[in-house]
Amino acid sequence: MQELNEHRLRKPLVQDHIRLLGAAAIWGGSFLLNEIALVDFSPVAIAAYRIVVAAIIICLICRWLGLGVNLTRRTLILLGGIGLLNSAIPFTLIGWGQLRIDSATTAILLASSPFATLLFSHFMTSDDRFTWQKFMGLLLGFSGVIVLLGHGLLQGSGSISGMLAVVLAACCYSMSSLLIRQLTGMPILVLVAGTLVAACIVLVPVLLVLHPPWQQVWHSDTLSALLVLALGPTAVAYVLRAQIVQINGAVYMSNVGYLIPLFAMLWGWIFLSQQPTVAMWIALSLILAGIAVGQRSKTPRQTG
């Protein structure tokens, strides 16, 4: 399977870079939307509703286009794993974390995902192998995460737990990218629909028990934020993500991690007047420097 996946990878073209930039811009706004939705909705409720709405939309599109796939036991297991690691778990962790830290800090911490992807990819695929240069980039990038964690520790409160939750979410995203590679050949929309449905199966019962919809109180602005979360960062961006992973690989997709904080800080600055702190700038600089060092090595051979 790994050999098949490698053969299908291609060197990123202009349209691939545009697709990556578009996904980063959309995801960069998800933290702002999360912050608004958290006023009325719990992290579990936000995760469940955005996944349910996105799943309905993607499934209807698949039906309209007549798309389908033969579901084997292996396929069902992979779809279930991706659904948990790609949406159910990280959405909940990020929402929980944002109750304790702001949107800009959340986005910067998620920039650790490229390093987690490189680490996992070294042992699980042949996309990219560890070198001393990449290891130095890994250490440099994680030092940026440590700066934010240390800043949160000095501030006190519960910010450390929130930061660790976001870092764990980043690891979930990295692992899910590698699992997506194992479903090469499946139509992108079907893959996204399957993973969203799998996440629904897990989250909807939890939602009904902990936060019954008939007891939910909401306002127009928080509901609007939730709907945009479902349409943009979940439905549209996840289709883009699956395309990038299958065409260019998990390691290239992980580079979205250092673009997301730039957009998140920009959107937060514009719409919420969140001024980036010195610690944020230092952390972001270290993470970007770490990725730059890691990317200087020779690009893995790809074929198309």
Helices and strands as residue ranges (DSSP letters): H 2-8, H 14-37, H 43-65, H 73-83, I 84-88, H 89-98, H 103-110, H 113-124, H 132-155, H 159-181, H 188-210, G 213-215, H 220-229, I 230-236, H 237-248, H 250-254, H 256-271, H 278-295
